[in-house]
Amino acid sequence: MSSVAEDIKQMQAQISQYGSLTQFDVRIQSIEGPGEQSGKAGYINNKTGGKVQGGSMIASWEVGNWGDTMTIVPNPG
């Protein structure tokens, strides 16, 4: 069974291997955990203590299927 922590490790491995990951034309060069889970959704934002692009972005995804479902939006705060 997948977990948010496992998904984050996979994201970081892809960034390490390719220099970034791109979802829906948004290029991400750094993801730091921790993330949290609510139902089937995983997410990383400043409130979880994690950072996407140094804290300027928020990521959310379906746990275990981040490659197809992750959305990345600007952090409004």
PDB file of N, H, CA, C and O in Angstrom:
ATOM      1  N   MET A   1       0.829  -1.178   0.000  1.00  0.00           N
ATOM      2  CA  MET A   1       0.000   0.000   0.000  1.00  0.00           C
ATOM      3  C   MET A   1       0.878   1.248   0.000  1.00  0.00           C
ATOM      4  O   MET A   1       1.822   1.348   0.784  1.00  0.00           O
ATOM      5  N   SER A   2       0.572   2.180  -0.863  1.00  0.00           N
ATOM      6  H   SER A   2      -0.194   2.099  -1.500  1.00  0.00           H
ATOM      7  CA  SER A   2       1.349   3.400  -0.977  1.00  0.00           C
ATOM      8  C   SER A   2       1.057   4.355   0.164  1.00  0.00           C
ATOM      9  O   SER A   2      -0.001   4.307   0.791  1.00  0.00           O
ATOM     10  N   SER A   3       2.014   5.214   0.412  1.00  0.00           N
ATOM     11  H   SER A   3       2.873   5.253  -0.098  1.00  0.00           H
ATOM     12  CA  SER A   3       1.835   6.240   1.422  1.00  0.00           C
ATOM     13  C   SER A   3       2.347   7.569   0.874  1.00  0.00           C
ATOM     14  O   SER A   3       3.053   7.606  -0.134  1.00  0.00           O
ATOM     15  N   VAL A   4       1.990   8.636   1.536  1.00  0.00           N
ATOM     16  H   VAL A   4       1.417   8.606   2.355  1.00  0.00           H
ATOM     17  CA  VAL A   4       2.462   9.962   1.136  1.00  0.00           C
ATOM     18  C   VAL A   4       3.985   9.991   1.158  1.00  0.00           C
ATOM     19  O   VAL A   4       4.603  10.522   0.236  1.00  0.00           O
ATOM     20  N   ALA A   5       4.597   9.432   2.193  1.00  0.00           N
ATOM     21  H   ALA A   5       4.094   9.000   2.942  1.00  0.00           H
ATOM     22  CA  ALA A   5       6.056   9.434   2.302  1.00  0.00           C
ATOM     23  C   ALA A   5       6.699   8.690   1.128  1.00  0.00           C
ATOM     24  O   ALA A   5       7.704   9.149   0.585  1.00  0.00           O
ATOM     25  N   GLU A   6       6.132   7.555   0.734  1.00  0.00           N
ATOM     26  H   GLU A   6       5.315   7.183   1.175  1.00  0.00           H
ATOM     27  CA  GLU A   6       6.669   6.808  -0.410  1.00  0.00           C
ATOM     28  C   GLU A   6       6.526   7.608  -1.692  1.00  0.00           C
ATOM     29  O   GLU A   6       7.441   7.636  -2.514  1.00  0.00           O
ATOM     30  N   ASP A   7       5.380   8.261  -1.869  1.00  0.00           N
ATOM     31  H   ASP A   7       4.636   8.238  -1.201  1.00  0.00           H
ATOM     32  CA  ASP A   7       5.168   9.081  -3.062  1.00  0.00           C
ATOM     33  C   ASP A   7       6.198  10.209  -3.126  1.00  0.00           C
ATOM     34  O   ASP A   7       6.762  10.477  -4.187  1.00  0.00           O
ATOM     35  N   ILE A   8       6.443  10.864  -1.997  1.00  0.00           N
ATOM     36  H   ILE A   8       5.985  10.645  -1.135  1.00  0.00           H
ATOM     37  CA  ILE A   8       7.412  11.959  -1.965  1.00  0.00           C
ATOM     38  C   ILE A   8       8.803  11.441  -2.317  1.00  0.00           C
ATOM     39  O   ILE A   8       9.538  12.104  -3.048  1.00  0.00           O
ATOM     40  N   LYS A   9       9.174  10.271  -1.811  1.00  0.00           N
ATOM     41  H   LYS A   9       8.577   9.732  -1.217  1.00  0.00           H
ATOM     42  CA  LYS A   9      10.469   9.679  -2.155  1.00  0.00           C
ATOM     43  C   LYS A   9      10.570   9.433  -3.657  1.00  0.00           C
ATOM     44  O   LYS A   9      11.625   9.661  -4.249  1.00  0.00           O
ATOM     45  N   GLN A  10       9.487   8.970  -4.280  1.00  0.00           N
ATOM     46  H   GLN A  10       8.630   8.785  -3.799  1.00  0.00           H
ATOM     47  CA  GLN A  10       9.496   8.748  -5.730  1.00  0.00           C
ATOM     48  C   GLN A  10       9.638  10.069  -6.485  1.00  0.00           C
ATOM     49  O   GLN A  10      10.367  10.145  -7.474  1.00  0.00           O
ATOM     50  N   MET A  11       8.948  11.099  -6.024  1.00  0.00           N
ATOM     51  H   MET A  11       8.356  11.038  -5.221  1.00  0.00           H
ATOM     52  CA  MET A  11       9.072  12.419  -6.658  1.00  0.00           C
ATOM     53  C   MET A  11      10.514  12.914  -6.557  1.00  0.00           C
ATOM     54  O   MET A  11      11.082  13.393  -7.539  1.00  0.00           O
ATOM     55  N   GLN A  12      11.099  12.797  -5.374  1.00  0.00           N
ATOM     56  H   GLN A  12      10.638  12.408  -4.576  1.00  0.00           H
ATOM     57  CA  GLN A  12      12.475  13.240  -5.169  1.00  0.00           C
ATOM     58  C   GLN A  12      13.459  12.436  -6.010  1.00  0.00           C
ATOM     59  O   GLN A  12      14.445  12.984  -6.504  1.00  0.00           O
ATOM     60  N   ALA A  13      13.199  11.144  -6.176  1.00  0.00           N
ATOM     61  H   ALA A  13      12.398  10.700  -5.775  1.00  0.00           H
ATOM     62  CA  ALA A  13      14.069  10.304  -7.011  1.00  0.00           C
ATOM     63  C   ALA A  13      14.002  10.761  -8.464  1.00  0.00           C
ATOM     64  O   ALA A  13      15.023  10.786  -9.151  1.00  0.00           O
ATOM     65  N   GLN A  14      12.822  11.119  -8.934  1.00  0.00           N
ATOM     66  H   GLN A  14      11.993  11.098  -8.375  1.00  0.00           H
ATOM     67  CA  GLN A  14      12.691  11.602 -10.312  1.00  0.00           C
ATOM     68  C   GLN A  14      13.420  12.928 -10.479  1.00  0.00           C
ATOM     69  O   GLN A  14      14.096  13.140 -11.485  1.00  0.00           O
ATOM     70  N   ILE A  15      13.288  13.817  -9.506  1.00  0.00           N
ATOM     71  H   ILE A  15      12.738  13.645  -8.689  1.00  0.00           H
ATOM     72  CA  ILE A  15      14.000  15.100  -9.569  1.00  0.00           C
ATOM     73  C   ILE A  15      15.501  14.859  -9.558  1.00  0.00           C
ATOM     74  O   ILE A  15      16.240  15.501 -10.303  1.00  0.00           O
ATOM     75  N   SER A  16      15.952  13.940  -8.718  1.00  0.00           N
ATOM     76  H   SER A  16      15.351  13.418  -8.112  1.00  0.00           H
ATOM     77  CA  SER A  16      17.374  13.621  -8.650  1.00  0.00           C
ATOM     78  C   SER A  16      17.890  13.067  -9.977  1.00  0.00           C
ATOM     79  O   SER A  16      18.986  13.413 -10.416  1.00  0.00           O
ATOM     80  N   GLN A  17      17.106  12.217 -10.602  1.00  0.00           N
ATOM     81  H   GLN A  17      16.215  11.935 -10.245  1.00  0.00           H
ATOM     82  CA  GLN A  17      17.528  11.591 -11.853  1.00  0.00           C
ATOM     83  C   GLN A  17      17.458  12.538 -13.042  1.00  0.00           C
ATOM     84  O   GLN A  17      18.370  12.557 -13.868  1.00  0.00           O
ATOM     85  N   TYR A  18      16.385  13.327 -13.142  1.00  0.00           N
ATOM     86  H   TYR A  18      15.644  13.312 -12.470  1.00  0.00           H
ATOM     87  CA  TYR A  18      16.151  14.142 -14.330  1.00  0.00           C
ATOM     88  C   TYR A  18      16.316  15.643 -14.102  1.00  0.00           C
ATOM     89  O   TYR A  18      16.248  16.418 -15.056  1.00  0.00           O
ATOM     90  N   GLY A  19      16.530  16.065 -12.861  1.00  0.00           N
ATOM     91  H   GLY A  19      16.585  15.436 -12.086  1.00  0.00           H
ATOM     92  CA  GLY A  19      16.706  17.482 -12.578  1.00  0.00           C
ATOM     93  C   GLY A  19      15.411  18.219 -12.264  1.00  0.00           C
ATOM     94  O   GLY A  19      15.438  19.328 -11.731  1.00  0.00           O
ATOM     95  N   SER A  20      14.283  17.610 -12.590  1.00  0.00           N
ATOM     96  H   SER A  20      14.260  16.709 -13.023  1.00  0.00           H
ATOM     97  CA  SER A  20      12.984  18.224 -12.298  1.00  0.00           C
ATOM     98  C   SER A  20      11.898  17.205 -12.610  1.00  0.00           C
ATOM     99  O   SER A  20      12.158  16.141 -13.172  1.00  0.00           O
ATOM    100  N   LEU A  21      10.678  17.557 -12.232  1.00  0.00           N
ATOM    101  H   LEU A  21      10.467  18.421 -11.775  1.00  0.00           H
ATOM    102  CA  LEU A  21       9.520  16.829 -12.720  1.00  0.00           C
ATOM    103  C   LEU A  21       8.544  17.875 -13.232  1.00  0.00           C
ATOM    104  O   LEU A  21       8.498  18.997 -12.727  1.00  0.00           O
ATOM    105  N   THR A  22       7.780  17.506 -14.218  1.00  0.00           N
ATOM    106  H   THR A  22       7.817  16.595 -14.628  1.00  0.00           H
ATOM    107  CA  THR A  22       6.850  18.447 -14.841  1.00  0.00           C
ATOM    108  C   THR A  22       5.457  17.859 -14.813  1.00  0.00           C
ATOM    109  O   THR A  22       5.238  16.731 -15.253  1.00  0.00           O
ATOM    110  N   GLN A  23       4.529  18.619 -14.299  1.00  0.00           N
ATOM    111  H   GLN A  23       4.707  19.535 -13.941  1.00  0.00           H
ATOM    112  CA  GLN A  23       3.132  18.222 -14.265  1.00  0.00           C
ATOM    113  C   GLN A  23       2.312  19.346 -14.875  1.00  0.00           C
ATOM    114  O   GLN A  23       2.315  20.470 -14.373  1.00  0.00           O
ATOM    115  N   PHE A  24       1.621  19.043 -15.944  1.00  0.00           N
ATOM    116  H   PHE A  24       1.620  18.130 -16.352  1.00  0.00           H
ATOM    117  CA  PHE A  24       0.732  20.009 -16.590  1.00  0.00           C
ATOM    118  C   PHE A  24       1.452  21.334 -16.839  1.00  0.00           C
ATOM    119  O   PHE A  24       0.944  22.405 -16.508  1.00  0.00           O
ATOM    120  N   ASP A  25       2.642  21.239 -17.429  1.00  0.00           N
ATOM    121  H   ASP A  25       3.055  20.369 -17.698  1.00  0.00           H
ATOM    122  CA  ASP A  25       3.477  22.375 -17.824  1.00  0.00           C
ATOM    123  C   ASP A  25       4.078  23.160 -16.662  1.00  0.00           C
ATOM    124  O   ASP A  25       4.613  24.248 -16.876  1.00  0.00           O
ATOM    125  N   VAL A  26       4.005  22.636 -15.438  1.00  0.00           N
ATOM    126  H   VAL A  26       3.571  21.752 -15.265  1.00  0.00           H
ATOM    127  CA  VAL A  26       4.661  23.272 -14.299  1.00  0.00           C
ATOM    128  C   VAL A  26       5.893  22.442 -13.966  1.00  0.00           C
ATOM    129  O   VAL A  26       5.790  21.252 -13.667  1.00  0.00           O
ATOM    130  N   ARG A  27       7.069  23.087 -14.021  1.00  0.00           N
ATOM    131  H   ARG A  27       7.152  24.054 -14.264  1.00  0.00           H
ATOM    132  CA  ARG A  27       8.331  22.392 -13.770  1.00  0.00           C
ATOM    133  C   ARG A  27       8.729  22.580 -12.313  1.00  0.00           C
ATOM    134  O   ARG A  27       8.802  23.708 -11.825  1.00  0.00           O
ATOM    135  N   ILE A  28       8.988  21.478 -11.619  1.00  0.00           N
ATOM    136  H   ILE A  28       8.929  20.561 -12.015  1.00  0.00           H
ATOM    137  CA  ILE A  28       9.343  21.495 -10.208  1.00  0.00           C
ATOM    138  C   ILE A  28      10.755  20.937 -10.051  1.00  0.00           C
ATOM    139  O   ILE A  28      11.053  19.836 -10.513  1.00  0.00           O
ATOM    140  N   GLN A  29      11.620  21.708  -9.394  1.00  0.00           N
ATOM    141  H   GLN A  29      11.378  22.603  -9.018  1.00  0.00           H
ATOM    142  CA  GLN A  29      12.998  21.280  -9.204  1.00  0.00           C
ATOM    143  C   GLN A  29      13.309  20.900  -7.762  1.00  0.00           C
ATOM    144  O   GLN A  29      14.395  20.391  -7.484  1.00  0.00           O
ATOM    145  N   SER A  30      12.369  21.138  -6.831  1.00  0.00           N
ATOM    146  H   SER A  30      11.487  21.552  -7.057  1.00  0.00           H
ATOM    147  CA  SER A  30      12.609  20.703  -5.452  1.00  0.00           C
ATOM    148  C   SER A  30      11.293  20.430  -4.733  1.00  0.00           C
ATOM    149  O   SER A  30      10.345  21.212  -4.801  1.00  0.00           O
ATOM    150  N   ILE A  31      11.270  19.309  -4.051  1.00  0.00           N
ATOM    151  H   ILE A  31      12.041  18.674  -3.996  1.00  0.00           H
ATOM    152  CA  ILE A  31      10.157  18.907  -3.192  1.00  0.00           C
ATOM    153  C   ILE A  31      10.770  18.391  -1.903  1.00  0.00           C
ATOM    154  O   ILE A  31      11.617  17.498  -1.918  1.00  0.00           O
ATOM    155  N   GLU A  32      10.336  18.962  -0.788  1.00  0.00           N
ATOM    156  H   GLU A  32       9.648  19.688  -0.776  1.00  0.00           H
ATOM    157  CA  GLU A  32      10.798  18.525   0.520  1.00  0.00           C
ATOM    158  C   GLU A  32       9.588  18.151   1.351  1.00  0.00           C
ATOM    159  O   GLU A  32       8.617  18.905   1.416  1.00  0.00           O
ATOM    160  N   GLY A  33       9.640  16.978   1.993  1.00  0.00           N
ATOM    161  H   GLY A  33      10.429  16.365   1.940  1.00  0.00           H
ATOM    162  CA  GLY A  33       8.550  16.579   2.863  1.00  0.00           C
ATOM    163  C   GLY A  33       8.677  17.264   4.194  1.00  0.00           C
ATOM    164  O   GLY A  33       9.649  17.989   4.405  1.00  0.00           O
ATOM    165  N   PRO A  34       7.775  17.079   5.079  1.00  0.00           N
ATOM    166  CA  PRO A  34       6.740  16.065   5.039  1.00  0.00           C
ATOM    167  C   PRO A  34       5.466  16.537   4.351  1.00  0.00           C
ATOM    168  O   PRO A  34       5.196  17.729   4.208  1.00  0.00           O
ATOM    169  N   GLY A  35       4.706  15.545   3.939  1.00  0.00           N
ATOM    170  H   GLY A  35       4.925  14.576   4.055  1.00  0.00           H
ATOM    171  CA  GLY A  35       3.382  15.802   3.406  1.00  0.00           C
ATOM    172  C   GLY A  35       2.360  15.207   4.352  1.00  0.00           C
ATOM    173  O   GLY A  35       2.711  14.602   5.365  1.00  0.00           O
ATOM    174  N   GLU A  36       1.108  15.380   4.018  1.00  0.00           N
ATOM    175  H   GLU A  36       0.822  15.871   3.195  1.00  0.00           H
ATOM    176  CA  GLU A  36       0.032  14.810   4.819  1.00  0.00           C
ATOM    177  C   GLU A  36      -0.979  14.159   3.893  1.00  0.00           C
ATOM    178  O   GLU A  36      -0.955  14.356   2.678  1.00  0.00           O
ATOM    179  N   GLN A  37      -1.867  13.380   4.492  1.00  0.00           N
ATOM    180  H   GLN A  37      -1.887  13.219   5.479  1.00  0.00           H
ATOM    181  CA  GLN A  37      -2.897  12.681   3.735  1.00  0.00           C
ATOM    182  C   GLN A  37      -4.257  12.993   4.321  1.00  0.00           C
ATOM    183  O   GLN A  37      -4.430  13.023   5.539  1.00  0.00           O
ATOM    184  N   SER A  38      -5.222  13.225   3.443  1.00  0.00           N
ATOM    185  H   SER A  38      -5.081  13.201   2.453  1.00  0.00           H
ATOM    186  CA  SER A  38      -6.617  13.414   3.829  1.00  0.00           C
ATOM    187  C   SER A  38      -7.439  12.536   2.898  1.00  0.00           C
ATOM    188  O   SER A  38      -7.564  12.841   1.711  1.00  0.00           O
ATOM    189  N   GLY A  39      -8.002  11.450   3.420  1.00  0.00           N
ATOM    190  H   GLY A  39      -7.901  11.202   4.384  1.00  0.00           H
ATOM    191  CA  GLY A  39      -8.685  10.480   2.565  1.00  0.00           C
ATOM    192  C   GLY A  39      -7.666   9.854   1.622  1.00  0.00           C
ATOM    193  O   GLY A  39      -6.638   9.344   2.066  1.00  0.00           O
ATOM    194  N   LYS A  40      -7.946   9.891   0.323  1.00  0.00           N
ATOM    195  H   LYS A  40      -8.781  10.306  -0.038  1.00  0.00           H
ATOM    196  CA  LYS A  40      -7.021   9.341  -0.671  1.00  0.00           C
ATOM    197  C   LYS A  40      -6.063  10.380  -1.220  1.00  0.00           C
ATOM    198  O   LYS A  40      -5.224  10.061  -2.061  1.00  0.00           O
ATOM    199  N   ALA A  41      -6.175  11.634  -0.754  1.00  0.00           N
ATOM    200  H   ALA A  41      -6.857  11.893  -0.071  1.00  0.00           H
ATOM    201  CA  ALA A  41      -5.355  12.721  -1.277  1.00  0.00           C
ATOM    202  C   ALA A  41      -4.125  12.956  -0.412  1.00  0.00           C
ATOM    203  O   ALA A  41      -4.206  12.989   0.816  1.00  0.00           O
ATOM    204  N   GLY A  42      -2.987  13.117  -1.075  1.00  0.00           N
ATOM    205  H   GLY A  42      -2.921  13.090  -2.072  1.00  0.00           H
ATOM    206  CA  GLY A  42      -1.766  13.535  -0.406  1.00  0.00           C
ATOM    207  C   GLY A  42      -1.491  14.976  -0.783  1.00  0.00           C
ATOM    208  O   GLY A  42      -1.895  15.431  -1.853  1.00  0.00           O
ATOM    209  N   TYR A  43      -0.808  15.693   0.089  1.00  0.00           N
ATOM    210  H   TYR A  43      -0.480  15.323   0.959  1.00  0.00           H
ATOM    211  CA  TYR A  43      -0.490  17.077  -0.234  1.00  0.00           C
ATOM    212  C   TYR A  43       0.733  17.548   0.537  1.00  0.00           C
ATOM    213  O   TYR A  43       1.063  17.028   1.603  1.00  0.00           O
ATOM    214  N   ILE A  44       1.394  18.545  -0.032  1.00  0.00           N
ATOM    215  H   ILE A  44       1.127  18.968  -0.898  1.00  0.00           H
ATOM    216  CA  ILE A  44       2.537  19.202   0.608  1.00  0.00           C
ATOM    217  C   ILE A  44       2.291  20.697   0.493  1.00  0.00           C
ATOM    218  O   ILE A  44       1.997  21.212  -0.586  1.00  0.00           O
ATOM    219  N   ASN A  45       2.413  21.380   1.612  1.00  0.00           N
ATOM    220  H   ASN A  45       2.652  20.962   2.489  1.00  0.00           H
ATOM    221  CA  ASN A  45       2.359  22.832   1.612  1.00  0.00           C
ATOM    222  C   ASN A  45       3.094  23.328   2.852  1.00  0.00           C
ATOM    223  O   ASN A  45       3.628  22.528   3.620  1.00  0.00           O
ATOM    224  N   ASN A  46       3.123  24.627   3.048  1.00  0.00           N
ATOM    225  H   ASN A  46       2.689  25.277   2.424  1.00  0.00           H
ATOM    226  CA  ASN A  46       3.840  25.170   4.199  1.00  0.00           C
ATOM    227  C   ASN A  46       3.245  24.688   5.516  1.00  0.00           C
ATOM    228  O   ASN A  46       3.969  24.563   6.504  1.00  0.00           O
ATOM    229  N   LYS A  47       1.939  24.414   5.555  1.00  0.00           N
ATOM    230  H   LYS A  47       1.350  24.515   4.753  1.00  0.00           H
ATOM    231  CA  LYS A  47       1.296  23.962   6.785  1.00  0.00           C
ATOM    232  C   LYS A  47       1.729  22.553   7.173  1.00  0.00           C
ATOM    233  O   LYS A  47       1.721  22.215   8.357  1.00  0.00           O
ATOM    234  N   THR A  48       2.108  21.722   6.196  1.00  0.00           N
ATOM    235  H   THR A  48       2.115  21.997   5.235  1.00  0.00           H
ATOM    236  CA  THR A  48       2.568  20.371   6.519  1.00  0.00           C
ATOM    237  C   THR A  48       4.018  20.375   6.964  1.00  0.00           C
ATOM    238  O   THR A  48       4.522  19.369   7.463  1.00  0.00           O
ATOM    239  N   GLY A  49       4.687  21.495   6.785  1.00  0.00           N
ATOM    240  H   GLY A  49       4.278  22.313   6.380  1.00  0.00           H
ATOM    241  CA  GLY A  49       6.110  21.583   7.082  1.00  0.00           C
ATOM    242  C   GLY A  49       6.967  21.224   5.890  1.00  0.00           C
ATOM    243  O   GLY A  49       8.193  21.175   5.996  1.00  0.00           O
ATOM    244  N   GLY A  50       6.328  20.968   4.742  1.00  0.00           N
ATOM    245  H   GLY A  50       5.332  21.008   4.656  1.00  0.00           H
ATOM    246  CA  GLY A  50       7.048  20.650   3.526  1.00  0.00           C
ATOM    247  C   GLY A  50       7.147  21.856   2.615  1.00  0.00           C
ATOM    248  O   GLY A  50       6.510  22.883   2.847  1.00  0.00           O
ATOM    249  N   LYS A  51       7.949  21.718   1.580  1.00  0.00           N
ATOM    250  H   LYS A  51       8.467  20.883   1.391  1.00  0.00           H
ATOM    251  CA  LYS A  51       8.138  22.821   0.640  1.00  0.00           C
ATOM    252  C   LYS A  51       8.211  22.292  -0.787  1.00  0.00           C
ATOM    253  O   LYS A  51       8.881  21.298  -1.063  1.00  0.00           O
ATOM    254  N   VAL A  52       7.516  22.968  -1.678  1.00  0.00           N
ATOM    255  H   VAL A  52       6.971  23.776  -1.454  1.00  0.00           H
ATOM    256  CA  VAL A  52       7.590  22.691  -3.107  1.00  0.00           C
ATOM    257  C   VAL A  52       8.113  23.969  -3.742  1.00  0.00           C
ATOM    258  O   VAL A  52       7.513  25.032  -3.585  1.00  0.00           O
ATOM    259  N   GLN A  53       9.236  23.873  -4.463  1.00  0.00           N
ATOM    260  H   GLN A  53       9.723  23.009  -4.591  1.00  0.00           H
ATOM    261  CA  GLN A  53       9.907  25.044  -5.033  1.00  0.00           C
ATOM    262  C   GLN A  53      10.200  26.063  -3.940  1.00  0.00           C
ATOM    263  O   GLN A  53       9.905  27.245  -4.117  1.00  0.00           O
ATOM    264  N   GLY A  54      10.759  25.649  -2.841  1.00  0.00           N
ATOM    265  H   GLY A  54      10.998  24.689  -2.697  1.00  0.00           H
ATOM    266  CA  GLY A  54      11.117  26.563  -1.765  1.00  0.00           C
ATOM    267  C   GLY A  54       9.935  27.136  -1.011  1.00  0.00           C
ATOM    268  O   GLY A  54      10.089  28.111  -0.275  1.00  0.00           O
ATOM    269  N   GLY A  55       8.762  26.554  -1.176  1.00  0.00           N
ATOM    270  H   GLY A  55       8.637  25.762  -1.774  1.00  0.00           H
ATOM    271  CA  GLY A  55       7.577  27.020  -0.479  1.00  0.00           C
ATOM    272  C   GLY A  55       6.667  27.875  -1.331  1.00  0.00           C
ATOM    273  O   GLY A  55       5.617  28.322  -0.868  1.00  0.00           O
ATOM    274  N   SER A  56       7.063  28.110  -2.581  1.00  0.00           N
ATOM    275  H   SER A  56       7.916  27.747  -2.956  1.00  0.00           H
ATOM    276  CA  SER A  56       6.251  28.977  -3.443  1.00  0.00           C
ATOM    277  C   SER A  56       5.095  28.238  -4.112  1.00  0.00           C
ATOM    278  O   SER A  56       4.238  28.869  -4.732  1.00  0.00           O
ATOM    279  N   MET A  57       5.058  26.916  -3.998  1.00  0.00           N
ATOM    280  H   MET A  57       5.754  26.403  -3.495  1.00  0.00           H
ATOM    281  CA  MET A  57       4.023  26.124  -4.652  1.00  0.00           C
ATOM    282  C   MET A  57       3.371  25.181  -3.637  1.00  0.00           C
ATOM    283  O   MET A  57       3.911  24.926  -2.561  1.00  0.00           O
ATOM    284  N   ILE A  58       2.192  24.670  -4.012  1.00  0.00           N
ATOM    285  H   ILE A  58       1.753  24.877  -4.886  1.00  0.00           H
ATOM    286  CA  ILE A  58       1.470  23.662  -3.243  1.00  0.00           C
ATOM    287  C   ILE A  58       1.237  22.477  -4.174  1.00  0.00           C
ATOM    288  O   ILE A  58       0.825  22.666  -5.318  1.00  0.00           O
ATOM    289  N   ALA A  59       1.493  21.267  -3.703  1.00  0.00           N
ATOM    290  H   ALA A  59       1.828  21.114  -2.773  1.00  0.00           H
ATOM    291  CA  ALA A  59       1.261  20.061  -4.499  1.00  0.00           C
ATOM    292  C   ALA A  59       0.202  19.201  -3.835  1.00  0.00           C
ATOM    293  O   ALA A  59       0.173  19.068  -2.611  1.00  0.00           O
ATOM    294  N   SER A  60      -0.672  18.616  -4.652  1.00  0.00           N
ATOM    295  H   SER A  60      -0.648  18.724  -5.646  1.00  0.00           H
ATOM    296  CA  SER A  60      -1.631  17.641  -4.152  1.00  0.00           C
ATOM    297  C   SER A  60      -1.784  16.546  -5.198  1.00  0.00           C
ATOM    298  O   SER A  60      -1.577  16.782  -6.389  1.00  0.00           O
ATOM    299  N   TRP A  61      -2.150  15.333  -4.744  1.00  0.00           N
ATOM    300  H   TRP A  61      -2.318  15.141  -3.777  1.00  0.00           H
ATOM    301  CA  TRP A  61      -2.227  14.196  -5.641  1.00  0.00           C
ATOM    302  C   TRP A  61      -3.021  13.071  -4.991  1.00  0.00           C
ATOM    303  O   TRP A  61      -3.302  13.100  -3.793  1.00  0.00           O
ATOM    304  N   GLU A  62      -3.375  12.083  -5.801  1.00  0.00           N
ATOM    305  H   GLU A  62      -3.147  12.059  -6.774  1.00  0.00           H
ATOM    306  CA  GLU A  62      -3.982  10.850  -5.291  1.00  0.00           C
ATOM    307  C   GLU A  62      -2.854   9.947  -4.825  1.00  0.00           C
ATOM    308  O   GLU A  62      -1.949   9.629  -5.596  1.00  0.00           O
ATOM    309  N   VAL A  63      -2.904   9.534  -3.567  1.00  0.00           N
ATOM    310  H   VAL A  63      -3.639   9.793  -2.940  1.00  0.00           H
ATOM    311  CA  VAL A  63      -1.833   8.711  -3.002  1.00  0.00           C
ATOM    312  C   VAL A  63      -1.685   7.433  -3.829  1.00  0.00           C
ATOM    313  O   VAL A  63      -2.663   6.740  -4.113  1.00  0.00           O
ATOM    314  N   GLY A  64      -0.444   7.139  -4.207  1.00  0.00           N
ATOM    315  H   GLY A  64       0.351   7.701  -3.977  1.00  0.00           H
ATOM    316  CA  GLY A  64      -0.144   5.967  -5.014  1.00  0.00           C
ATOM    317  C   GLY A  64      -0.249   6.209  -6.504  1.00  0.00           C
ATOM    318  O   GLY A  64       0.067   5.320  -7.294  1.00  0.00           O
ATOM    319  N   ASN A  65      -0.687   7.392  -6.906  1.00  0.00           N
ATOM    320  H   ASN A  65      -0.945   8.114  -6.264  1.00  0.00           H
ATOM    321  CA  ASN A  65      -0.859   7.693  -8.334  1.00  0.00           C
ATOM    322  C   ASN A  65      -0.460   9.133  -8.630  1.00  0.00           C
ATOM    323  O   ASN A  65      -1.113   9.812  -9.423  1.00  0.00           O
ATOM    324  N   TRP A  66       0.602   9.595  -7.999  1.00  0.00           N
ATOM    325  H   TRP A  66       1.132   9.044  -7.355  1.00  0.00           H
ATOM    326  CA  TRP A  66       0.985  10.996  -8.148  1.00  0.00           C
ATOM    327  C   TRP A  66       1.364  11.350  -9.574  1.00  0.00           C
ATOM    328  O   TRP A  66       1.129  12.478 -10.009  1.00  0.00           O
ATOM    329  N   GLY A  67       1.943  10.417 -10.309  1.00  0.00           N
ATOM    330  H   GLY A  67       2.134   9.501  -9.956  1.00  0.00           H
ATOM    331  CA  GLY A  67       2.387  10.710 -11.671  1.00  0.00           C
ATOM    332  C   GLY A  67       1.267  11.115 -12.618  1.00  0.00           C
ATOM    333  O   GLY A  67       1.496  11.867 -13.565  1.00  0.00           O
ATOM    334  N   ASP A  68       0.063  10.625 -12.372  1.00  0.00           N
ATOM    335  H   ASP A  68      -0.124  10.014 -11.602  1.00  0.00           H
ATOM    336  CA  ASP A  68      -1.079  10.949 -13.231  1.00  0.00           C
ATOM    337  C   ASP A  68      -2.004  11.999 -12.635  1.00  0.00           C
ATOM    338  O   ASP A  68      -2.802  12.599 -13.355  1.00  0.00           O
ATOM    339  N   THR A  69      -1.910  12.231 -11.329  1.00  0.00           N
ATOM    340  H   THR A  69      -1.261  11.744 -10.744  1.00  0.00           H
ATOM    341  CA  THR A  69      -2.931  13.060 -10.684  1.00  0.00           C
ATOM    342  C   THR A  69      -2.407  14.310  -9.990  1.00  0.00           C
ATOM    343  O   THR A  69      -3.208  15.118  -9.520  1.00  0.00           O
ATOM    344  N   MET A  70      -1.103  14.499  -9.908  1.00  0.00           N
ATOM    345  H   MET A  70      -0.452  13.842 -10.290  1.00  0.00           H
ATOM    346  CA  MET A  70      -0.565  15.618  -9.131  1.00  0.00           C
ATOM    347  C   MET A  70      -0.894  16.955  -9.777  1.00  0.00           C
ATOM    348  O   MET A  70      -0.714  17.146 -10.980  1.00  0.00           O
ATOM    349  N   THR A  71      -1.376  17.867  -8.959  1.00  0.00           N
ATOM    350  H   THR A  71      -1.523  17.713  -7.982  1.00  0.00           H
ATOM    351  CA  THR A  71      -1.554  19.250  -9.386  1.00  0.00           C
ATOM    352  C   THR A  71      -0.653  20.129  -8.544  1.00  0.00           C
ATOM    353  O   THR A  71      -0.446  19.876  -7.357  1.00  0.00           O
ATOM    354  N   ILE A  72      -0.122  21.158  -9.168  1.00  0.00           N
ATOM    355  H   ILE A  72      -0.290  21.363 -10.132  1.00  0.00           H
ATOM    356  CA  ILE A  72       0.790  22.082  -8.515  1.00  0.00           C
ATOM    357  C   ILE A  72       0.274  23.482  -8.767  1.00  0.00           C
ATOM    358  O   ILE A  72       0.087  23.888  -9.914  1.00  0.00           O
ATOM    359  N   VAL A  73       0.045  24.212  -7.702  1.00  0.00           N
ATOM    360  H   VAL A  73       0.197  23.881  -6.770  1.00  0.00           H
ATOM    361  CA  VAL A  73      -0.478  25.572  -7.826  1.00  0.00           C
ATOM    362  C   VAL A  73       0.376  26.528  -6.988  1.00  0.00           C
ATOM    363  O   VAL A  73       1.045  26.096  -6.049  1.00  0.00           O
ATOM    364  N   PRO A  74       0.358  27.816  -7.321  1.00  0.00           N
ATOM    365  CA  PRO A  74       1.098  28.784  -6.513  1.00  0.00           C
ATOM    366  C   PRO A  74       0.570  28.827  -5.087  1.00  0.00           C
ATOM    367  O   PRO A  74      -0.628  28.685  -4.846  1.00  0.00           O
ATOM    368  N   ASN A  75       1.477  29.023  -4.159  1.00  0.00           N
ATOM    369  H   ASN A  75       2.451  29.138  -4.354  1.00  0.00           H
ATOM    370  CA  ASN A  75       1.112  29.180  -2.750  1.00  0.00           C
ATOM    371  C   ASN A  75       0.696  30.632  -2.542  1.00  0.00           C
ATOM    372  O   ASN A  75       1.510  31.536  -2.727  1.00  0.00           O
ATOM    373  N   PRO A  76      -0.557  30.871  -2.160  1.00  0.00           N
ATOM    374  CA  PRO A  76      -1.019  32.251  -2.037  1.00  0.00           C
ATOM    375  C   PRO A  76      -0.414  33.002  -0.857  1.00  0.00           C
ATOM    376  O   PRO A  76      -0.487  34.229  -0.798  1.00  0.00           O
ATOM    377  N   GLY A  77       0.185  32.266   0.089  1.00  0.00           N
ATOM    378  H   GLY A  77       0.244  31.269   0.041  1.00  0.00           H
ATOM    379  CA  GLY A  77       0.711  32.947   1.272  1.00  0.00           C
ATOM    380  C   GLY A  77       2.140  32.887   1.308  1.00  0.00           C
ATOM    381  O   GLY A  77       2.757  33.409   2.236  1.00  0.00           O
TER     382      GLY A  77
END
